[in-house]
Amino acid sequence: MKHFSIILLLLAFSLTGCSTIQTAGIGSNQNIIQTNVNLGSNNFRVVGTSSGTVTYSYILGFGGPAKNIALHNATALMIKNADLVGPQAVANVVTSSEVKTFLGLYTKITVTVTGQIIEFY
Protein backbone atom coordinates (compact mmCIF):
# COMPACT_ATOMS: atom_id res chain seq x y z
CA MET A 1 0.00 0.00 0.00
CA LYS A 2 2.91 2.34 0.75
CA HIS A 3 4.35 1.85 -2.76
CA PHE A 4 0.95 2.56 -4.31
CA SER A 5 0.74 5.85 -2.36
CA ILE A 6 4.22 6.90 -3.52
CA ILE A 7 3.40 6.05 -7.15
CA LEU A 8 0.11 7.96 -6.91
CA LEU A 9 1.91 10.95 -5.39
CA LEU A 10 4.56 10.94 -8.13
CA LEU A 11 1.87 10.68 -10.78
CA ALA A 12 0.02 13.63 -9.26
CA PHE A 13 3.20 15.75 -9.27
CA SER A 14 3.98 14.84 -12.86
CA LEU A 15 0.53 15.95 -14.06
CA THR A 16 0.56 19.29 -12.29
CA GLY A 17 2.60 22.31 -13.14
CA CYS A 18 2.61 25.96 -13.93
CA SER A 19 3.01 27.35 -17.40
CA THR A 20 2.56 30.81 -18.80
CA ILE A 21 2.18 31.83 -22.40
CA GLN A 22 2.92 35.46 -23.15
CA THR A 23 2.58 37.18 -26.48
CA ALA A 24 3.76 40.73 -26.90
CA GLY A 25 1.08 43.13 -27.99
CA ILE A 26 -1.87 40.92 -27.18
CA GLY A 27 -4.51 42.81 -25.25
CA SER A 28 -2.77 46.13 -25.63
CA ASN A 29 -2.94 48.91 -28.16
CA GLN A 30 0.53 48.70 -29.66
CA ASN A 31 1.39 49.40 -33.25
CA ILE A 32 2.71 46.25 -34.85
CA ILE A 33 3.28 47.78 -38.24
CA GLN A 34 4.77 51.22 -38.07
CA THR A 35 4.21 53.53 -40.99
CA ASN A 36 4.76 57.24 -41.20
CA VAL A 37 1.82 58.70 -43.06
CA ASN A 38 0.27 62.13 -43.03
CA LEU A 39 -3.48 61.67 -42.78
CA GLY A 40 -4.13 65.39 -42.38
CA SER A 41 -5.41 65.74 -45.94
CA ASN A 42 -8.11 63.73 -47.62
CA ASN A 43 -5.83 61.88 -50.04
CA PHE A 44 -6.74 58.31 -49.15
CA ARG A 45 -9.69 55.95 -49.01
CA VAL A 46 -10.41 52.73 -47.14
CA VAL A 47 -10.64 49.90 -49.66
CA GLY A 48 -11.24 46.98 -47.31
CA THR A 49 -10.08 45.03 -44.32
CA SER A 50 -7.72 42.13 -43.89
CA SER A 51 -7.20 39.67 -41.09
CA GLY A 52 -4.97 36.79 -40.18
CA THR A 53 -5.76 34.12 -37.60
CA VAL A 54 -3.52 31.38 -36.23
CA THR A 55 -4.38 28.70 -33.69
CA TYR A 56 -1.94 26.66 -31.65
CA SER A 57 -2.44 23.86 -29.15
CA TYR A 58 -0.36 23.00 -26.12
CA ILE A 59 -0.48 19.78 -24.13
CA LEU A 60 1.01 20.07 -20.65
CA GLY A 61 2.65 23.31 -21.81
CA PHE A 62 4.43 21.66 -24.74
CA GLY A 63 3.77 22.22 -28.42
CA GLY A 64 2.97 25.26 -30.50
CA PRO A 65 5.39 28.11 -31.18
CA ALA A 66 7.68 30.09 -28.92
CA LYS A 67 6.56 33.33 -27.25
CA ASN A 68 6.09 35.92 -30.00
CA ILE A 69 5.79 33.59 -32.97
CA ALA A 70 1.96 33.36 -32.84
CA LEU A 71 1.60 37.15 -33.10
CA HIS A 72 4.24 37.33 -35.84
CA ASN A 73 2.56 34.57 -37.88
CA ALA A 74 -0.90 36.14 -37.56
CA THR A 75 0.49 39.51 -38.68
CA ALA A 76 2.30 37.96 -41.64
CA LEU A 77 -0.89 36.16 -42.65
CA MET A 78 -2.87 39.42 -42.43
CA ILE A 79 -0.36 41.19 -44.71
CA LYS A 80 -0.44 38.28 -47.16
CA ASN A 81 -4.26 38.29 -47.19
CA ALA A 82 -4.29 42.07 -47.77
CA ASP A 83 -2.68 41.53 -51.19
CA LEU A 84 -1.32 45.08 -51.22
CA VAL A 85 -0.65 46.70 -54.59
CA GLY A 86 0.68 50.13 -55.51
CA PRO A 87 0.08 52.91 -52.97
CA GLN A 88 -1.74 50.76 -50.41
CA ALA A 89 -0.97 50.23 -46.75
CA VAL A 90 -2.50 48.57 -43.69
CA ALA A 91 -3.64 50.89 -40.90
CA ASN A 92 -5.58 50.64 -37.63
CA VAL A 93 -4.12 47.23 -36.77
CA VAL A 94 -5.90 45.48 -33.89
CA THR A 95 -4.77 42.27 -32.19
CA SER A 96 -6.86 39.92 -30.12
CA SER A 97 -6.28 36.56 -28.53
CA GLU A 98 -8.45 33.86 -27.09
CA VAL A 99 -7.11 31.29 -24.65
CA LYS A 100 -9.09 28.16 -23.84
CA THR A 101 -7.82 25.61 -21.37
CA PHE A 102 -9.11 22.25 -20.23
CA LEU A 103 -8.11 21.20 -16.72
CA GLY A 104 -4.71 22.79 -17.22
CA LEU A 105 -3.72 19.88 -19.44
CA TYR A 106 -4.77 21.16 -22.87
CA THR A 107 -4.55 24.80 -23.95
CA LYS A 108 -5.71 26.25 -27.26
CA ILE A 109 -4.61 29.76 -28.21
CA THR A 110 -6.13 31.69 -31.13
CA VAL A 111 -4.49 34.97 -32.18
CA THR A 112 -6.24 37.27 -34.68
CA VAL A 113 -4.75 40.40 -36.25
CA THR A 114 -7.06 42.70 -38.24
CA GLY A 115 -6.33 45.92 -40.14
CA GLN A 116 -7.87 48.30 -42.62
CA ILE A 117 -6.43 48.52 -46.13
CA ILE A 118 -6.08 52.14 -47.22
CA GLU A 119 -5.13 53.40 -50.66
CA PHE A 120 -3.51 56.74 -51.35
CA TYR A 121 -4.27 58.79 -54.48
C-alpha positions in Angstrom: 0.0 0.0 0.0 2.9 2.3 0.8 4.3 1.8 -2.8 0.9 2.6 -4.3 0.7 5.9 -2.4 4.2 6.9 -3.5 3.4 6.1 -7.2 0.1 8.0 -6.9 1.9 11.0 -5.4 4.6 10.9 -8.1 1.9 10.7 -10.8 0.0 13.6 -9.3 3.2 15.7 -9.3 4.0 14.8 -12.9 0.5 16.0 -14.1 0.6 19.3 -12.3 2.6 22.3 -13.1 2.6 26.0 -13.9 3.0 27.3 -17.4 2.6 30.8 -18.8 2.2 31.8 -22.4 2.9 35.5 -23.1 2.6 37.2 -26.5 3.8 40.7 -26.9 1.1 43.1 -28.0 -1.9 40.9 -27.2 -4.5 42.8 -25.3 -2.8 46.1 -25.6 -2.9 48.9 -28.2 0.5 48.7 -29.7 1.4 49.4 -33.2 2.7 46.2 -34.8 3.3 47.8 -38.2 4.8 51.2 -38.1 4.2 53.5 -41.0 4.8 57.2 -41.2 1.8 58.7 -43.1 0.3 62.1 -43.0 -3.5 61.7 -42.8 -4.1 65.4 -42.4 -5.4 65.7 -45.9 -8.1 63.7 -47.6 -5.8 61.9 -50.0 -6.7 58.3 -49.1 -9.7 56.0 -49.0 -10.4 52.7 -47.1 -10.6 49.9 -49.7 -11.2 47.0 -47.3 -10.1 45.0 -44.3 -7.7 42.1 -43.9 -7.2 39.7 -41.1 -5.0 36.8 -40.2 -5.8 34.1 -37.6 -3.5 31.4 -36.2 -4.4 28.7 -33.7 -1.9 26.7 -31.6 -2.4 23.9 -29.2 -0.4 23.0 -26.1 -0.5 19.8 -24.1 1.0 20.1 -20.6 2.7 23.3 -21.8 4.4 21.7 -24.7 3.8 22.2 -28.4 3.0 25.3 -30.5 5.4 28.1 -31.2 7.7 30.1 -28.9 6.6 33.3 -27.3 6.1 35.9 -30.0 5.8 33.6 -33.0 2.0 33.4 -32.8 1.6 37.2 -33.1 4.2 37.3 -35.8 2.6 34.6 -37.9 -0.9 36.1 -37.6 0.5 39.5 -38.7 2.3 38.0 -41.6 -0.9 36.2 -42.7 -2.9 39.4 -42.4 -0.4 41.2 -44.7 -0.4 38.3 -47.2 -4.3 38.3 -47.2 -4.3 42.1 -47.8 -2.7 41.5 -51.2 -1.3 45.1 -51.2 -0.6 46.7 -54.6 0.7 50.1 -55.5 0.1 52.9 -53.0 -1.7 50.8 -50.4 -1.0 50.2 -46.7 -2.5 48.6 -43.7 -3.6 50.9 -40.9 -5.6 50.6 -37.6 -4.1 47.2 -36.8 -5.9 45.5 -33.9 -4.8 42.3 -32.2 -6.9 39.9 -30.1 -6.3 36.6 -28.5 -8.5 33.9 -27.1 -7.1 31.3 -24.7 -9.1 28.2 -23.8 -7.8 25.6 -21.4 -9.1 22.3 -20.2 -8.1 21.2 -16.7 -4.7 22.8 -17.2 -3.7 19.9 -19.4 -4.8 21.2 -22.9 -4.6 24.8 -23.9 -5.7 26.2 -27.3 -4.6 29.8 -28.2 -6.1 31.7 -31.1 -4.5 35.0 -32.2 -6.2 37.3 -34.7 -4.7 40.4 -36.3 -7.1 42.7 -38.2 -6.3 45.9 -40.1 -7.9 48.3 -42.6 -6.4 48.5 -46.1 -6.1 52.1 -47.2 -5.1 53.4 -50.7 -3.5 56.7 -51.4 -4.3 58.8 -54.5 
